[in-house]
Amino acid sequence: MLLPKMASGLVCPVCYSKLGTGPVALTCESCPATYPVHKGIPFFVESPVREGFDASFHEEAYAGTSTRARLYNSLKQVITSEYSPHDTLNSFLASIPQDSTIVEFGSGARRVRSDVLNIDLFPTPNVDLVANIEHTPLASNSVDFVILDSVIEHVPNPVAVVDEVFRVLKPGGKLLCINPFLFPYHGYPAHYCNFTKDGIEQLLQRFARIEVQTHQGPTSAIVNILSEYIGVVIGRENRTRYMIAKAAILTLTFPLKFIDKFLVDRPESHRIASMLGTIATK
């Protein structure tokens, strides 16, 4: 649900002028742009068509539309290579003062907390605004905290996304950016790049302060890449065979990820980390 305090402050993503509200559309007061509203959700962009093996596989898994998808989702709750010893996202959320304005760019179908505004390119459940995160309908200097969790690798122009985050954040506002480094391709809807510690610091160079830590460690990286390797070699383009092969190797190796509890705080762990977590202050 679109939070009332945000609904009144939406702007045209083309010219950043105020929007006039209506039951079926939002209309820019300065330019000819009009944005339809469907079931209470404003659409500021037309969602692209998702194609390819990864897209169809994740579409099926997210929706739980088949027995194999439901089985995959159930097993993934336990048998997974992903492990964040510091629980980066929840630690960040716990540090946020009450009544702060929080926005997640590229939220997908989840909602991390009831007071977080969700923006995504696709109208999945829990999305409040359908928009391109390079050009959001948020006013400049209007947001206290922004979350980019495993999103920056899926956008064709990460610099534009970071510039947009910087624009909407208030002075002193903070960004949490979680990104993959040594992590397999996952094209949903597409996967353009991964970032090293140096790369993410360069990307966020406009911010006054940048703190990078290992989010998921070296052992998670090894387990994840190994399971993906087996899935690709055995499964090829057959989704069922891919899922079975990957699950089989994960069942044998996923407990190894807990070794990362002793590795993530080592300064050099970023060199072979699975994922990095960065807090950047405007």
C-alpha positions in Angstrom: 0.0 0.0 0.0 1.3 3.4 -0.9 2.0 5.3 2.3 0.0 8.5 2.7 3.0 10.6 3.5 4.6 9.5 0.2 1.5 9.7 -2.0 1.2 13.4 -1.5 4.8 14.0 -2.4 5.0 12.2 -5.7 6.4 14.1 -8.7 6.5 13.5 -12.5 9.6 11.4 -13.2 10.1 13.3 -16.5 10.1 17.0 -15.3 9.8 16.5 -11.5 6.7 18.8 -11.3 3.8 18.1 -9.0 1.2 15.5 -10.0 -2.5 15.9 -10.0 -4.4 13.0 -8.6 -7.4 11.2 -10.0 -9.2 7.8 -9.6 -7.6 6.3 -12.7 -4.5 8.4 -13.5 -2.0 10.9 -12.2 -1.4 13.9 -14.4 1.6 16.2 -14.4 0.8 19.8 -13.8 3.6 21.0 -16.1 4.1 18.6 -18.9 1.7 16.4 -20.9 2.7 13.2 -19.0 -0.1 11.0 -17.6 0.4 7.9 -15.5 -2.4 5.3 -15.1 -3.4 3.9 -11.8 -4.4 0.2 -11.7 -5.9 -1.2 -8.5 -4.4 1.7 -6.5 -0.9 1.3 -7.9 0.5 4.1 -10.1 2.3 2.9 -13.2 5.1 5.3 -14.2 6.5 2.9 -16.8 5.4 0.0 -18.9 7.0 -3.2 -17.6 9.1 -5.0 -20.1 8.6 -8.7 -21.1 10.8 -11.1 -19.3 12.4 -13.7 -21.5 15.0 -16.5 -21.3 15.8 -19.5 -19.0 16.5 -17.5 -15.9 13.5 -15.2 -16.2 11.0 -18.0 -16.8 12.6 -20.1 -14.0 12.4 -17.3 -11.4 8.9 -16.3 -12.6 7.8 -19.8 -11.9 9.6 -20.0 -8.5 8.3 -16.6 -7.3 4.7 -17.4 -8.2 4.9 -21.0 -7.0 2.9 -22.1 -10.0 4.1 -25.7 -10.1 4.9 -28.5 -7.8 8.6 -28.3 -8.6 8.6 -24.5 -7.9 6.9 -25.0 -4.5 9.4 -27.8 -3.7 12.3 -25.5 -4.7 11.0 -22.7 -2.6 10.6 -25.0 0.5 14.0 -26.5 0.2 15.6 -23.1 -0.4 14.5 -22.0 3.1 17.0 -24.5 4.5 19.3 -25.8 1.8 21.0 -22.6 0.5 24.5 -21.2 0.0 23.4 -17.8 1.2 24.5 -16.8 4.7 25.0 -13.3 6.1 26.7 -13.6 9.6 25.9 -9.9 10.3 22.4 -10.0 8.9 23.2 -6.8 7.1 19.7 -5.8 6.0 17.9 -6.4 9.3 20.8 -4.7 11.2 20.4 -1.7 8.9 16.6 -1.6 9.4 17.0 -1.9 13.2 19.2 1.3 13.2 16.5 3.4 11.5 14.7 5.9 13.7 10.9 5.8 13.9 8.9 7.9 11.4 11.7 7.8 8.9 10.9 7.7 5.2 12.3 4.4 3.8 12.2 3.3 0.2 13.4 0.1 -1.4 14.4 0.4 -5.0 13.9 -2.9 -6.9 12.0 -4.5 -4.1 10.5 -7.4 -6.1 7.6 -9.2 -4.4 8.8 -9.0 -0.8 8.2 -6.3 1.8 11.0 -6.1 4.3 8.9 -4.0 6.7 5.4 -2.5 6.7 6.7 1.1 6.7 8.9 0.7 3.6 7.8 2.0 0.3 8.4 -0.5 -2.5 9.4 0.5 -6.1 9.9 -2.0 -8.8 9.8 -2.3 -12.6 7.2 -5.1 -12.4 3.8 -5.1 -10.7 4.4 -8.0 -8.4 2.7 -8.4 -5.0 3.7 -5.7 -2.4 4.9 -3.2 -5.0 3.6 0.3 -4.3 4.9 2.1 -7.4 5.8 0.6 -10.8 8.7 2.7 -12.0 12.1 2.7 -13.5 14.5 3.2 -10.6 16.7 5.5 -12.8 13.8 7.9 -12.9 11.5 7.6 -9.8 8.5 9.8 -9.0 10.0 10.8 -5.7 10.8 14.4 -4.9 14.4 15.5 -4.4 15.7 15.4 -0.9 12.6 13.7 0.4 13.8 10.2 1.6 15.8 9.3 4.8 16.9 5.8 3.8 17.1 3.8 0.5 17.7 0.1 0.2 19.3 -1.5 -2.9 19.4 -5.2 -2.1 20.8 -7.3 -4.9 19.5 -4.9 -7.5 22.5 -2.9 -8.9 23.7 -5.9 -10.9 20.3 -6.1 -12.7 20.2 -2.5 -14.1 21.9 -1.6 -17.4 23.0 1.8 -16.0 24.0 1.5 -12.4 25.5 5.1 -12.4 22.1 6.5 -13.2 20.4 4.5 -10.4 23.0 5.7 -7.9 22.5 9.3 -9.1 18.7 8.9 -8.6 19.3 7.5 -5.1 21.5 10.5 -4.3 18.9 12.9 -5.7 16.0 11.6 -3.6 18.0 11.2 -0.3 18.0 14.0 2.2 21.3 15.4 3.3 22.6 13.0 5.9 20.4 10.2 4.4 21.7 6.7 4.0 21.8 4.1 1.3 22.2 0.4 2.0 23.6 -1.3 -1.1 24.0 -5.1 -1.2 25.7 -6.4 -4.3 27.2 -9.6 -5.6 30.9 -10.0 -6.3 31.8 -13.7 -6.8 28.3 -14.8 -7.6 26.8 -16.8 -10.6 24.8 -15.2 -13.3 21.1 -14.8 -12.4 19.2 -13.0 -15.1 16.0 -11.9 -13.6 15.2 -9.9 -15.7 18.9 -9.5 -16.7 22.3 -9.6 -15.0 24.8 -7.0 -16.3 27.6 -6.8 -13.8 29.1 -7.7 -10.4 31.2 -5.3 -8.3 34.5 -5.5 -6.3 35.0 -3.4 -3.2 36.9 -0.9 -5.4 34.1 -0.9 -7.9 31.4 -0.2 -5.4 33.4 2.6 -3.8 33.9 4.2 -7.2 30.2 3.8 -8.0 29.2 5.6 -4.8 32.0 8.2 -4.9 29.5 11.1 -4.6 28.6 10.1 -1.1 30.3 11.8 1.9 31.0 8.5 3.7 31.2 4.9 2.4 31.5 1.8 4.6 32.0 -1.5 2.8 31.9 -4.9 4.5 31.6 -8.5 3.5 27.9 -9.5 3.4 28.3 -13.1 2.3 31.7 -14.6 2.6 34.2 -16.7 0.7 32.8 -20.1 1.6 29.3 -19.0 0.4 30.9 -18.0 -2.9 32.6 -21.4 -3.3 29.4 -23.4 -2.4 27.2 -21.2 -4.7 29.5 -21.4 -7.7 30.0 -25.1 -7.3 26.3 -25.8 -7.1 25.7 -23.6 -10.1 28.4 -25.4 -12.0 26.8 -28.8 -11.4 23.4 -27.4 -12.2 24.6 -26.0 -15.6 26.7 -29.1 -16.5 23.9 -31.6 -15.7 20.8 -29.5 -16.2 21.7 -27.6 -19.3 18.4 -25.9 -20.3 16.2 -28.4 -18.6 14.8 -26.6 -15.6 13.8 -29.7 -13.6 17.1 -31.4 -14.2 18.9 -28.1 -13.3 17.0 -27.8 -10.0 17.6 -31.4 -9.0 21.3 -31.3 -9.8 21.8 -28.0 -8.0 19.8 -29.1 -4.9 21.8 -32.4 -4.7 25.2 -30.7 -4.5 23.8 -28.0 -2.1 22.5 -30.7 0.2 26.0 -32.0 0.5 27.9 -28.7 0.7 25.6 -25.9 2.2 26.7 -26.5 5.8 30.2 -25.3 4.9 28.9 -21.7 4.5 28.9 -21.4 8.3 32.7 -21.2 8.2 32.2 -17.7 7.0 31.2 -16.7 10.6 34.9 -16.7 11.3 36.0 -15.1 8.0 33.7 -12.2 7.1 35.4 -9.8 9.6 38.9 -10.3 8.2 39.9 -7.2 6.1 40.9 -9.4 3.2 37.7 -11.4 3.0 36.3 -9.0 0.4 38.8 -10.4 -2.1 36.8 -13.5 -2.6 33.5 -12.5 -1.0 30.2 -13.8 -2.4 28.5 -10.5 -1.7 29.3 -7.1 -0.3 27.2 -4.8 1.9 27.8 -1.0 1.8 26.3 1.9 3.8 26.8 5.2 2.1 25.9 8.5 3.7 24.9 11.6 1.6 
